[in-house]
Amino acid sequence: MDRIILLEGSDYSGKTSIAKELVKFHGFEYNRGMISNDSIVRSMALDGCSENNIEKATNFFTEALRLDKVAYLSENRNTVGVIIQDKYFPSAIAYGRCFLGENYTLETTDFKNQFLQPNLSIFLYCSYEEKVKRSKDRSVKTKTDEMILSNIEIAGRIEGELIKIVSEMEPIIMIDTSTISAREAVEKIGQNRLFLEAISQK
């Protein structure tokens, strides 16, 4: 079975840049979205992403993530590679709780049993000022980006929800990316005992 290394954090924390640097440096597989190869689950996730209604989109995408576990385990993969997963169910749950509140209809408190669990979670975070600075380099911004950048309270709530979720997903590495580059973060991760143990698991 593949080993899954999950990179989580709110927008502009450096997830994608660091994930791609890890892949480049170690030769791992990069993945974003569903981990299974199930076409129905992947189609369901795409439908959720294309929804203009944030309530429907978030609930739909969370359900696709739940089904992704069932599909992945049923594939009985014989591969033993390392997948660098660029965010996963913690983001969906955190954004759902923050943006939808009581309208987030899916019960997600028992997420350890409902969703596919990674071998290691790496939580990335940075200051709000750094998020704003990095946003200037992103040419296309989503509605979610705009909400986060215009409201420091929302950004803080999302970060708080993510920390609550990921803190229950041991083992975990937490890295402040405010003052380090993606390459420096990769070097820091590569020296961490938890990372070395996770990638060497059979």
C-alpha positions as CSV (number, residue, x, y, z in Angstrom):
1,M,0.0,0.0,0.0
2,D,1.2,3.5,-0.8
3,R,2.4,5.8,2.0
4,I,0.5,9.1,2.0
5,I,2.2,12.2,3.2
6,L,-0.4,15.0,3.6
7,L,0.4,18.7,3.4
8,E,-2.3,20.8,5.0
9,G,-2.7,24.5,5.9
10,S,-4.8,27.4,5.0
11,D,-4.5,29.2,1.6
12,Y,-1.1,30.8,1.0
13,S,0.7,28.7,3.6
14,G,2.9,27.2,0.9
15,K,1.3,23.8,0.5
16,T,1.5,23.4,-3.3
17,S,5.0,25.0,-3.6
18,I,6.4,22.8,-0.8
19,A,4.6,19.6,-2.1
20,K,6.1,20.1,-5.5
21,E,9.6,20.7,-4.1
22,L,9.2,17.5,-2.1
23,V,8.3,15.6,-5.3
24,K,11.1,17.1,-7.2
25,F,13.7,16.5,-4.5
26,H,12.7,12.9,-3.5
27,G,11.0,11.6,-6.7
28,F,7.7,11.0,-5.0
29,E,4.2,11.2,-6.6
30,Y,2.3,14.4,-6.4
31,N,-1.5,14.3,-6.0
32,R,-4.2,16.9,-5.4
33,G,-7.9,15.9,-5.0
34,M,-9.1,12.3,-4.8
35,I,-6.5,9.6,-4.1
36,S,-8.4,6.7,-5.6
37,N,-8.7,6.1,-9.3
38,D,-12.4,5.6,-9.1
39,S,-13.9,7.6,-12.0
40,I,-17.3,8.1,-10.3
41,V,-15.7,9.5,-7.1
42,R,-13.4,11.8,-9.2
43,S,-16.4,13.0,-11.3
44,M,-18.4,13.7,-8.1
45,A,-15.5,15.7,-6.7
46,L,-15.2,17.7,-10.0
47,D,-19.0,18.4,-9.9
48,G,-18.6,19.7,-6.4
49,C,-15.8,22.0,-7.4
50,S,-17.8,23.4,-10.3
51,E,-20.8,24.3,-8.1
52,N,-21.3,28.1,-7.8
53,N,-23.2,27.6,-4.6
54,I,-20.6,27.3,-1.8
55,E,-22.9,25.3,0.4
56,K,-23.7,22.7,-2.2
57,A,-20.1,22.6,-3.4
58,T,-18.6,22.0,0.1
59,N,-21.1,19.3,1.1
60,F,-20.8,17.6,-2.2
61,F,-17.0,17.6,-2.1
62,T,-16.8,16.4,1.5
63,E,-19.0,13.4,0.5
64,A,-16.7,12.6,-2.4
65,L,-13.8,12.6,0.0
66,R,-15.6,10.1,2.2
67,L,-16.3,7.8,-0.7
68,D,-12.7,8.2,-1.8
69,K,-11.6,6.0,1.2
70,V,-13.9,3.2,0.2
71,A,-12.8,3.3,-3.4
72,Y,-9.1,3.5,-2.6
73,L,-9.2,0.5,-0.2
74,S,-11.2,-1.5,-2.6
75,E,-8.5,-1.1,-5.3
76,N,-6.1,-3.2,-3.3
77,R,-3.1,-1.5,-4.7
78,N,0.2,-3.4,-4.7
79,T,2.3,-0.3,-5.1
80,V,4.5,0.8,-2.2
81,G,5.4,4.3,-3.4
82,V,5.0,7.7,-1.5
83,I,2.2,10.0,-2.4
84,I,2.6,13.7,-1.5
85,Q,-1.0,14.8,-1.1
86,D,-1.7,18.5,-1.5
87,K,-4.5,19.1,1.0
88,Y,-7.3,16.7,1.6
89,F,-10.3,16.2,3.9
90,P,-9.1,18.5,6.8
91,S,-9.4,21.5,4.4
92,A,-12.9,20.5,3.3
93,I,-14.1,20.1,6.9
94,A,-12.4,23.3,8.1
95,Y,-13.8,25.4,5.3
96,G,-17.2,23.8,5.6
97,R,-17.4,24.6,9.3
98,C,-16.2,28.2,8.9
99,F,-18.2,29.2,5.9
100,L,-21.4,27.2,6.3
101,G,-21.8,26.7,10.1
102,E,-25.1,24.9,10.7
103,N,-25.6,24.5,6.9
104,Y,-22.6,22.2,6.8
105,T,-24.9,19.2,6.8
106,L,-22.4,16.3,6.9
107,E,-21.4,14.8,10.3
108,T,-17.6,14.9,10.3
109,T,-16.6,14.6,14.0
110,D,-15.7,11.0,13.5
111,F,-13.3,11.8,10.7
112,K,-10.7,9.2,11.6
113,N,-13.0,6.4,10.6
114,Q,-14.8,8.2,7.7
115,F,-11.8,9.4,5.7
116,L,-8.6,7.9,4.4
117,Q,-5.9,8.6,6.9
118,P,-2.3,9.7,5.9
119,N,0.8,8.1,7.3
120,L,2.0,11.6,8.2
121,S,0.5,15.0,8.3
122,I,2.6,18.1,7.7
123,F,0.8,21.3,8.8
124,L,2.0,24.5,7.3
125,Y,1.1,28.0,8.5
126,C,2.3,31.6,8.2
127,S,1.4,35.0,9.4
128,Y,-1.6,36.9,7.9
129,E,0.7,39.6,6.7
130,E,2.7,37.0,4.7
131,K,-0.6,35.6,3.2
132,V,-1.4,39.0,1.9
133,K,2.1,39.4,0.5
134,R,2.0,36.0,-1.2
135,S,-1.5,36.7,-2.7
136,K,0.0,39.4,-4.9
137,D,1.9,36.6,-6.8
138,R,-1.2,34.6,-7.4
139,S,-2.7,35.8,-10.7
140,V,-6.1,34.0,-10.4
141,K,-8.0,34.3,-7.1
142,T,-11.1,32.4,-6.1
143,K,-14.0,33.7,-4.1
144,T,-12.6,31.9,-1.1
145,D,-9.2,33.7,-1.5
146,E,-10.9,37.0,-1.6
147,M,-12.9,36.3,1.6
148,I,-9.8,35.2,3.4
149,L,-7.7,38.1,2.3
150,S,-10.4,40.7,3.2
151,N,-11.2,39.3,6.6
152,I,-8.4,38.5,9.1
153,E,-11.0,36.9,11.5
154,I,-12.1,34.4,8.8
155,A,-8.5,33.5,8.1
156,G,-7.9,32.9,11.8
157,R,-11.0,30.8,12.2
158,I,-10.0,28.5,9.2
159,E,-6.5,28.2,10.7
160,G,-8.0,27.3,14.1
161,E,-10.3,24.6,12.6
162,L,-7.5,23.1,10.6
163,I,-5.2,22.9,13.7
164,K,-8.0,21.2,15.7
165,I,-8.5,18.6,13.0
166,V,-4.9,17.9,12.1
167,S,-3.8,17.8,15.8
168,E,-5.8,14.6,16.1
169,M,-4.0,13.0,13.2
170,E,-0.7,11.9,14.7
171,P,2.1,11.7,13.6
172,I,2.2,15.4,12.7
173,I,4.9,17.9,11.8
174,M,4.1,21.6,12.1
175,I,6.1,24.2,10.2
176,D,5.9,28.0,10.2
177,T,6.6,29.1,6.6
178,S,6.4,32.8,7.2
179,T,10.2,33.4,6.8
180,I,11.5,30.4,4.9
181,S,11.4,29.4,1.3
182,A,9.8,26.2,-0.1
183,R,13.3,24.7,-0.5
184,E,14.2,25.5,3.1
185,A,11.0,23.9,4.3
186,V,11.7,20.8,2.3
187,E,15.2,20.6,3.8
188,K,13.6,21.0,7.3
189,I,11.0,18.2,6.6
190,G,13.7,15.9,5.2
191,Q,15.6,16.0,8.4
192,N,12.6,15.2,10.6
193,R,12.5,11.8,12.2
194,L,8.7,11.4,11.7
195,F,9.1,12.1,7.9
196,L,12.0,9.6,7.6
197,E,9.9,7.0,9.4
198,A,6.8,7.6,7.4
199,I,8.5,7.3,4.0
200,S,10.3,4.1,5.0
201,Q,7.2,2.3,6.3
202,K,6.3,-0.9,4.5
